[in-house]
Amino acid sequence: MKAMVICAFGGPEAFEPAEMDKPDLNPGHVLVKVAATSVNTIDLMIRQMGADLPFAPALPAVLGMDFAGTIVAIGEGVTEYTVGDEVYGCAGGLGELQGTLAEYMPADARLIARKPANLSMREAAALPLVGITAFEALTRAGTGKGQRVLVHGGAGGVGHVAVQLARHFGAEVFATGGGDEQLSLIEKLGAKGINYKTEKVADYVASHTQGAGFDVIFDTVGGANLLNSFDAAALNGQVATTLSLAELDLSVAHFKGLSLHVVFMLLPMIHNHARSVHGRILAELTTLAEAGGLRPVVDEHRFGLRDAGKAHERLASGQAMGKVVIEL
């Protein structure tokens, strides 16, 4: 089968085409003919950092986590799928799990779900990692009706899905963006846009919450921006983040009685722990998407398998609007 591999960790030029044997199929797995895969920030990190990350794959490696495709073979013990089913998931590209930048990939059946019928393969491939991440963050924070929810980075990969899910959960949703294009997308998704470049935290807390603060904050920016999240949170509020690699003064969080939720959605894949939870979340996302309540935004630039390096460059540029997708 055709694949793009890296034989050394480094820049986007590390990708090179290769011919590989079709993967063996283990019990509990399905073999998928990959139609599309999306690029996530963690893919860039693995390609660049390699062995500095404990879950990086051995070289030569096939990267890529998200996929949408069609099942072509069923492993022993798998009863919920049949050959020909269109599925999607986040199931490879780290540790011993082969990635998605190949014509075929084996996927643990617990990590996948049926693809939403109303989404193209390209759209479906954009959803798994960001969808699961946003779902976990918002549900851990107890997002529900009557709450004010603030999403930092509401036009980003995770953020634009979180905006839609928070609305689905019945919350009044606000989201930060950095310019007219991002704010326009946020508004189209049903949230009230906040320009973080021109509006101070105290000002938008005052104007949108009458000074009370937001009940739930999902910070997809992380790092030092967590301090802005603490400042914007209501008393006893909930703050969820995907990026907590920072040394921070937690005084504000302490005096407000805030709860902090750190989401790292790769744990089931890395540790083979509670993988079926991801399958259940994806099934819920499928139901929501088919009901018209969720649609991923896909960047307008199109890439093929041999363009993997260019797709990584596109995501790294910060200029993409929505998810960067590679089509096979």
MARNU-646216 format. One record per residue (C-alpha): y, x negated, z negated; residue number from 1. Coordinates in steps of 0.2 Angstrom, whole numbers. Layout:
<drenros>
((Y,X,Z),NUM)
...
</drenros>
This chain:
<drenros>
((0,0,0),1)
((18,-5,3),2)
((28,-10,-13),3)
((44,-19,-18),4)
((40,-32,-32),5)
((49,-45,-42),6)
((41,-62,-44),7)
((55,-69,-55),8)
((67,-60,-67),9)
((85,-61,-61),10)
((97,-53,-49),11)
((95,-39,-37),12)
((90,-51,-24),13)
((73,-54,-34),14)
((65,-39,-25),15)
((53,-43,-11),16)
((42,-33,0),17)
((23,-34,-3),18)
((6,-27,2),19)
((-4,-22,-13),20)
((-21,-13,-16),21)
((-20,5,-20),22)
((-21,7,-39),23)
((-37,11,-49),24)
((-37,28,-57),25)
((-42,28,-76),26)
((-47,43,-86),27)
((-33,55,-91),28)
((-22,49,-76),29)
((-18,56,-59),30)
((-14,46,-43),31)
((3,50,-36),32)
((10,47,-18),33)
((28,43,-23),34)
((41,52,-13),35)
((57,47,-22),36)
((61,37,-38),37)
((78,35,-47),38)
((86,19,-54),39)
((91,19,-72),40)
((100,6,-83),41)
((84,1,-91),42)
((77,-4,-74),43)
((92,-16,-72),44)
((90,-23,-89),45)
((71,-26,-87),46)
((75,-35,-70),47)
((88,-46,-77),48)
((82,-50,-95),49)
((63,-50,-92),50)
((54,-58,-107),51)
((69,-56,-118),52)
((63,-37,-119),53)
((47,-35,-128),54)
((41,-21,-116),55)
((45,-30,-100),56)
((30,-31,-87),57)
((21,-47,-83),58)
((25,-55,-66),59)
((23,-51,-52),60)
((29,-33,-57),61)
((33,-17,-49),62)
((48,-9,-57),63)
((54,9,-58),64)
((51,23,-70),65)
((56,40,-63),66)
((47,48,-49),67)
((43,63,-39),68)
((28,65,-28),69)
((12,73,-24),70)
((-5,71,-33),71)
((-18,63,-21),72)
((-32,60,-34),73)
((-37,66,-51),74)
((-44,56,-65),75)
((-58,60,-77),76)
((-53,73,-90),77)
((-38,80,-81),78)
((-39,98,-79),79)
((-21,105,-78),80)
((-18,98,-61),81)
((-26,98,-44),82)
((-24,87,-28),83)
((-9,93,-18),84)
((2,97,-34),85)
((20,91,-33),86)
((24,83,-49),87)
((38,72,-57),88)
((39,61,-73),89)
((44,45,-81),90)
((28,35,-82),91)
((29,17,-76),92)
((38,1,-74),93)
((36,-7,-91),94)
((22,-16,-101),95)
((5,-13,-92),96)
((11,2,-83),97)
((14,0,-64),98)
((31,6,-58),99)
((37,18,-45),100)
((43,6,-31),101)
((27,8,-22),102)
((18,20,-11),103)
((6,26,-24),104)
((6,25,-43),105)
((-6,30,-57),106)
((2,41,-70),107)
((-4,47,-87),108)
((-5,66,-85),109)
((3,68,-102),110)
((19,61,-95),111)
((22,72,-80),112)
((25,90,-76),113)
((26,101,-61),114)
((41,98,-50),115)
((54,112,-50),116)
((51,121,-35),117)
((70,123,-31),118)
((73,105,-32),119)
((70,92,-18),120)
((59,77,-21),121)
((75,67,-21),122)
((83,78,-34),123)
((68,79,-45),124)
((66,60,-46),125)
((83,59,-53),126)
((79,70,-68),127)
((65,64,-80),128)
((72,49,-90),129)
((89,57,-92),130)
((83,74,-94),131)
((71,69,-108),132)
((84,58,-116),133)
((97,72,-117),134)
((84,85,-123),135)
((79,74,-137),136)
((96,70,-142),137)
((103,88,-142),138)
((87,95,-151),139)
((87,82,-164),140)
((105,86,-168),141)
((101,104,-169),142)
((112,110,-155),143)
((114,129,-155),144)
((125,144,-152),145)
((142,144,-159),146)
((144,125,-160),147)
((156,114,-153),148)
((148,99,-144),149)
((156,84,-137),150)
((147,73,-124),151)
((154,56,-122),152)
((151,50,-104),153)
((149,68,-97),154)
((149,63,-79),155)
((135,49,-81),156)
((117,50,-78),157)
((112,56,-96),158)
((129,64,-99),159)
((129,76,-85),160)
((112,83,-89),161)
((117,84,-108),162)
((132,95,-103),163)
((121,107,-94),164)
((108,108,-108),165)
((121,110,-122),166)
((127,125,-112),167)
((110,132,-111),168)
((108,130,-130),169)
((123,141,-132),170)
((136,128,-137),171)
((154,127,-132),172)
((154,110,-123),173)
((167,97,-121),174)
((165,80,-112),175)
((174,64,-109),176)
((177,56,-92),177)
((188,42,-85),178)
((197,49,-70),179)
((200,64,-59),180)
((183,63,-50),181)
((173,62,-66),182)
((183,76,-75),183)
((181,87,-59),184)
((162,85,-61),185)
((162,89,-79),186)
((172,105,-76),187)
((160,110,-62),188)
((146,108,-74),189)
((154,121,-86),190)
((162,109,-100),191)
((180,106,-104),192)
((185,89,-98),193)
((194,76,-109),194)
((201,60,-101),195)
((197,47,-114),196)
((209,35,-105),197)
((224,45,-109),198)
((219,56,-124),199)
((217,49,-141),200)
((203,55,-152),201)
((215,63,-165),202)
((224,72,-151),203)
((209,80,-143),204)
((201,84,-160),205)
((217,93,-164),206)
((219,102,-148),207)
((201,108,-146),208)
((194,110,-163),209)
((210,113,-173),210)
((207,97,-182),211)
((190,102,-189),212)
((180,91,-178),213)
((165,93,-167),214)
((149,99,-174),215)
((138,89,-163),216)
((142,73,-153),217)
((131,65,-140),218)
((137,47,-137),219)
((130,40,-121),220)
((142,26,-121),221)
((138,19,-138),222)
((142,2,-146),223)
((160,2,-152),224)
((163,20,-145),225)
((152,26,-160),226)
((167,24,-171),227)
((176,37,-159),228)
((161,48,-162),229)
((163,47,-181),230)
((181,50,-180),231)
((179,65,-169),232)
((164,73,-179),233)
((166,87,-191),234)
((161,86,-209),235)
((142,85,-211),236)
((142,84,-192),237)
((128,77,-181),238)
((130,61,-170),239)
((116,56,-157),240)
((117,41,-147),241)
((106,31,-135),242)
((116,15,-137),243)
((117,8,-155),244)
((117,-11,-152),245)
((133,-14,-162),246)
((139,-20,-179),247)
((149,-5,-186),248)
((158,0,-202),249)
((149,16,-207),250)
((163,21,-219),251)
((169,36,-209),252)
((151,42,-207),253)
((148,40,-225),254)
((163,50,-231),255)
((160,64,-218),256)
((142,65,-223),257)
((137,62,-205),258)
((119,62,-198),259)
((115,48,-185),260)
((101,51,-172),261)
((96,36,-162),262)
((86,41,-146),263)
((75,28,-137),264)
((64,39,-125),265)
((53,25,-119),266)
((43,24,-136),267)
((29,36,-130),268)
((26,25,-115),269)
((28,8,-124),270)
((17,13,-139),271)
((6,26,-131),272)
((12,38,-145),273)
((15,57,-143),274)
((15,56,-124),275)
((12,74,-122),276)
((29,78,-130),277)
((37,71,-114),278)
((26,82,-103),279)
((31,97,-113),280)
((50,93,-112),281)
((48,91,-93),282)
((39,108,-91),283)
((54,115,-101),284)
((66,107,-89),285)
((56,113,-74),286)
((58,131,-81),287)
((77,129,-84),288)
((80,121,-67),289)
((70,135,-58),290)
((81,148,-67),291)
((96,140,-61),292)
((102,132,-77),293)
((100,114,-73),294)
((103,103,-57),295)
((104,84,-57),296)
((118,76,-48),297)
((113,63,-35),298)
((124,50,-28),299)
((128,52,-10),300)
((122,34,-5),301)
((104,35,1),302)
((92,20,0),303)
((74,17,6),304)
((60,7,-2),305)
((66,-10,5),306)
((84,-6,-1),307)
((78,-7,-20),308)
((90,-22,-23),309)
((105,-13,-15),310)
((101,3,-25),311)
((102,-8,-41),312)
((118,-15,-35),313)
((125,2,-33),314)
((121,8,-50),315)
((128,-9,-58),316)
((144,-6,-48),317)
((149,9,-59),318)
((154,18,-43),319)
((140,30,-41),320)
((143,48,-45),321)
((126,55,-52),322)
((109,47,-51),323)
((105,33,-38),324)
((89,38,-29),325)
((77,28,-18),326)
((67,38,-6),327)
((50,32,1),328)
</drenros>
